[in-house]
Amino acid sequence: GGGMAAPGLNFALVARGTVVLAEHAMDATEAGRAAPRVARRILEKLPPGDSRVSYSQDRQLFHILAQGPLVYLTVAPEGFGRRIPFMFLEEVSKRFTEAYGEAAKQALAYAYNTEFSRVLHQQMDYFNSNPGVDTMSKVRGEITEVKNVMVENIEKVLDRGEKIELLVDKTDRLQGEANRFRGHARKLKNQMWWKNAKMMALIGLVLSLILYFILALACGFNLKCGKKQ
């Protein structure tokens, strides 16, 4: 993707099946803008049941913790590793369950977005900027080992049509930007043309006036040079 992605967790959501209940994005780059779309594709394709899985796409890893009907997902660059993202997901899952419990099973899309996107933001900040969380978790022995978490390539989840769709989406966006640029250039060219045309007209007018005054001085204001007595 274009631009540098955020160095740590840069997107997170909580969903029930494919219904997104809350989400938060930290990253305004192209990769960041693509994350919600890719995440939704993954939700559509995710096999039912509890699982911990990471999908790789474009040097980003989409980490998923599925518990019953609820799915917790976060995105981080491959280099960020997998232990911290899963610790983050565990923490988010704990907080979400404590806050909404059974109600989440019937909630409508984005029902908790206003409140819980703030929690996602705080937790992402905490796990991104706190190098001690890793050691702390080992000491408390809370985190389930993630070595056995499967990493799947996104290619396996999306069928060919969808992969092409994601690519097309990217090329459409680039095409759009190119068209906007061309339109802007054309507008600029037209503006410059008008500016030049106005300038030429002004110069023409000034020259005509100067010529008129020269003739007027020579022949009088009626310009009747030939009719002298």
C-alpha positions as CSV (number, residue, x, y, z in Angstrom):
1,G,0.0,0.0,0.0
2,G,1.0,3.7,-0.3
3,G,2.3,5.7,2.6
4,M,3.7,4.3,5.9
5,A,1.2,2.4,8.0
6,A,1.0,3.2,11.7
7,P,3.8,1.3,13.5
8,G,1.6,-0.7,15.9
9,L,-2.1,-1.7,16.1
10,N,-3.8,0.6,13.6
11,F,-7.4,-0.7,13.3
12,A,-9.7,-2.7,15.5
13,L,-13.3,-3.8,15.5
14,V,-15.8,-5.9,17.5
15,A,-18.5,-7.8,15.5
16,R,-21.2,-10.3,15.9
17,G,-20.8,-12.5,12.8
18,T,-20.7,-9.9,10.0
19,V,-22.4,-7.2,12.1
20,V,-19.9,-4.6,13.2
21,L,-20.8,-3.3,16.6
22,A,-17.8,-0.9,17.2
23,E,-14.6,0.0,15.3
24,H,-11.7,2.4,15.5
25,A,-9.0,3.3,13.0
26,M,-5.7,5.0,14.0
27,D,-4.3,5.2,10.5
28,A,-5.1,7.5,7.7
29,T,-2.8,6.1,5.1
30,E,-4.0,4.1,2.1
31,A,-3.3,0.8,3.9
32,G,-5.3,2.1,6.9
33,R,-8.2,3.1,4.6
34,A,-8.2,-0.4,3.1
35,A,-8.2,-2.2,6.5
36,P,-12.0,-1.9,7.2
37,R,-12.9,-3.2,3.8
38,V,-10.5,-6.2,4.1
39,A,-11.7,-6.8,7.7
40,R,-15.3,-7.1,6.5
41,R,-14.4,-9.6,3.8
42,I,-12.6,-11.7,6.5
43,L,-15.7,-11.5,8.7
44,E,-17.8,-12.8,5.8
45,K,-15.5,-15.7,5.2
46,L,-14.6,-16.6,8.8
47,P,-15.6,-20.2,9.7
48,P,-17.9,-20.4,12.7
49,G,-16.7,-21.4,16.1
50,D,-14.0,-20.2,18.5
51,S,-10.7,-19.5,16.9
52,R,-7.5,-17.5,16.9
53,V,-6.1,-16.8,13.5
54,S,-4.0,-14.2,11.7
55,Y,-4.4,-13.3,8.0
56,S,-1.6,-11.6,6.2
57,Q,-2.3,-9.0,3.5
58,D,0.1,-6.4,2.1
59,R,2.6,-6.8,5.0
60,Q,-0.2,-6.2,7.5
61,L,-1.6,-8.9,9.8
62,F,-5.3,-9.2,10.6
63,H,-5.5,-10.9,14.0
64,I,-8.8,-12.5,15.0
65,L,-10.1,-13.8,18.3
66,A,-13.5,-15.4,17.8
67,Q,-15.5,-16.3,20.9
68,G,-18.9,-17.7,20.3
69,P,-20.9,-15.3,18.2
70,L,-18.4,-12.4,18.8
71,V,-15.3,-11.6,16.8
72,Y,-12.6,-9.3,17.9
73,L,-10.2,-8.2,15.1
74,T,-7.2,-5.9,15.0
75,V,-4.6,-5.0,12.4
76,A,-0.9,-4.4,12.8
77,P,2.2,-4.5,10.5
78,E,3.9,-8.0,10.3
79,G,6.9,-6.6,12.2
80,F,4.8,-5.8,15.3
81,G,4.6,-9.6,16.1
82,R,1.6,-11.5,17.3
83,R,1.8,-11.7,21.1
84,I,0.8,-8.1,21.7
85,P,-2.1,-8.0,19.2
86,F,-3.6,-11.1,20.9
87,M,-3.1,-9.6,24.4
88,F,-4.9,-6.5,23.1
89,L,-7.8,-8.7,21.7
90,E,-8.0,-10.6,25.1
91,E,-8.3,-7.3,26.9
92,V,-10.9,-5.9,24.5
93,S,-12.9,-9.1,24.7
94,K,-12.9,-8.9,28.6
95,R,-13.9,-5.2,28.6
96,F,-16.6,-5.7,25.9
97,T,-18.1,-8.7,27.7
98,E,-18.1,-6.9,31.0
99,A,-19.8,-3.8,29.5
100,Y,-22.4,-5.4,27.3
101,G,-22.7,-9.1,28.1
102,E,-25.8,-10.8,26.7
103,A,-27.2,-7.6,25.1
104,A,-24.5,-7.8,22.4
105,K,-26.2,-10.9,21.0
106,Q,-29.2,-8.8,19.8
107,A,-27.5,-5.4,19.3
108,L,-27.8,-3.6,15.9
109,A,-24.9,-2.6,13.8
110,Y,-22.7,0.1,15.4
111,A,-24.8,0.0,18.5
112,Y,-21.8,0.5,20.8
113,N,-19.6,2.5,18.4
114,T,-19.8,5.8,20.3
115,E,-18.8,4.4,23.6
116,F,-16.6,1.5,22.7
117,S,-14.6,3.0,19.9
118,R,-13.2,5.2,22.7
119,V,-12.2,2.1,24.6
120,L,-10.6,0.6,21.5
121,H,-8.7,3.8,21.0
122,Q,-7.4,3.9,24.6
123,Q,-6.4,0.2,24.5
124,M,-4.6,0.6,21.1
125,D,-2.7,3.5,22.5
126,Y,-1.8,1.6,25.7
127,F,-0.6,-1.5,23.9
128,N,1.2,0.5,21.2
129,S,3.1,2.8,23.6
130,N,3.7,0.5,26.5
131,P,6.8,-1.7,25.9
132,G,6.3,-3.3,29.4
133,V,2.9,-5.0,28.6
134,D,4.7,-8.0,27.1
135,T,6.8,-8.8,30.1
136,M,3.9,-8.0,32.5
137,S,1.6,-10.5,30.8
138,K,4.2,-13.2,31.0
139,V,4.6,-12.6,34.8
140,R,0.9,-12.6,35.4
141,G,0.7,-15.7,33.2
142,E,-2.6,-14.5,31.7
143,I,-2.0,-14.8,28.0
144,T,-2.6,-18.0,26.2
145,E,0.4,-18.9,24.0
146,V,0.1,-17.7,20.5
147,K,2.8,-19.8,18.9
148,N,0.1,-22.2,17.7
149,V,-2.0,-19.5,16.2
150,M,-2.5,-20.1,12.5
151,V,-1.3,-17.5,10.0
152,E,-3.3,-17.7,6.8
153,N,-2.7,-15.7,3.7
154,I,-5.6,-13.6,2.8
155,E,-5.6,-15.2,-0.6
156,K,-7.0,-18.3,0.9
157,V,-10.0,-16.5,2.4
158,L,-11.0,-14.5,-0.6
159,D,-12.0,-16.1,-3.8
160,R,-10.5,-14.7,-7.0
161,G,-13.4,-12.3,-7.7
162,E,-13.0,-10.6,-4.4
163,K,-9.2,-10.3,-4.7
164,I,-9.7,-8.7,-8.0
165,E,-12.4,-6.4,-6.5
166,L,-9.9,-5.2,-3.8
167,L,-7.3,-4.6,-6.5
168,V,-9.8,-2.9,-8.7
169,D,-10.8,-0.7,-5.8
170,K,-7.2,0.3,-5.5
171,T,-6.8,1.0,-9.2
172,D,-10.1,2.9,-9.3
173,R,-8.9,5.1,-6.5
174,L,-5.6,5.8,-8.3
175,Q,-7.5,6.4,-11.5
176,G,-9.8,8.8,-9.7
177,E,-6.8,10.6,-8.3
178,A,-5.2,10.8,-11.8
179,N,-8.4,12.1,-13.3
180,R,-8.7,14.7,-10.5
181,F,-5.1,15.8,-11.2
182,R,-5.8,16.0,-15.0
183,G,-9.0,18.0,-14.4
184,H,-7.0,20.3,-12.1
185,A,-4.3,20.8,-14.7
186,R,-6.9,21.5,-17.4
187,K,-8.6,24.1,-15.2
188,L,-5.3,25.7,-14.5
189,K,-4.4,25.7,-18.2
190,N,-7.8,27.4,-19.0
191,Q,-7.3,29.9,-16.2
192,M,-3.8,30.7,-17.6
193,W,-5.3,31.1,-21.1
194,W,-7.9,33.5,-19.9
195,K,-5.3,35.4,-17.9
196,N,-3.2,35.7,-21.0
197,A,-6.2,36.7,-23.2
198,K,-7.2,39.4,-20.7
199,M,-3.6,40.6,-20.5
200,M,-3.4,40.8,-24.4
201,A,-6.7,42.6,-24.6
202,L,-5.5,45.1,-21.9
203,I,-2.2,45.6,-23.7
204,G,-4.1,46.1,-27.0
205,L,-6.4,48.7,-25.4
206,V,-3.5,50.6,-23.9
207,L,-1.6,50.6,-27.2
208,S,-4.8,51.8,-29.0
209,L,-5.2,54.6,-26.5
210,I,-1.5,55.6,-26.8
211,L,-1.8,55.6,-30.6
212,Y,-5.0,57.7,-30.3
213,F,-3.3,60.2,-28.2
214,I,-0.2,60.4,-30.5
215,L,-2.5,61.0,-33.5
216,A,-4.7,63.4,-31.5
217,L,-1.6,65.5,-30.6
218,A,-0.6,65.5,-34.2
219,C,-4.0,66.1,-35.9
220,G,-6.4,67.4,-33.2
221,F,-9.0,65.3,-31.4
222,N,-11.1,64.9,-34.5
223,L,-8.2,63.1,-36.2
224,K,-8.8,65.2,-39.4
225,C,-5.2,65.3,-40.5
226,G,-5.9,65.5,-44.2
227,K,-8.4,68.4,-44.0
228,K,-5.9,71.1,-43.0
229,Q,-6.4,74.5,-44.7
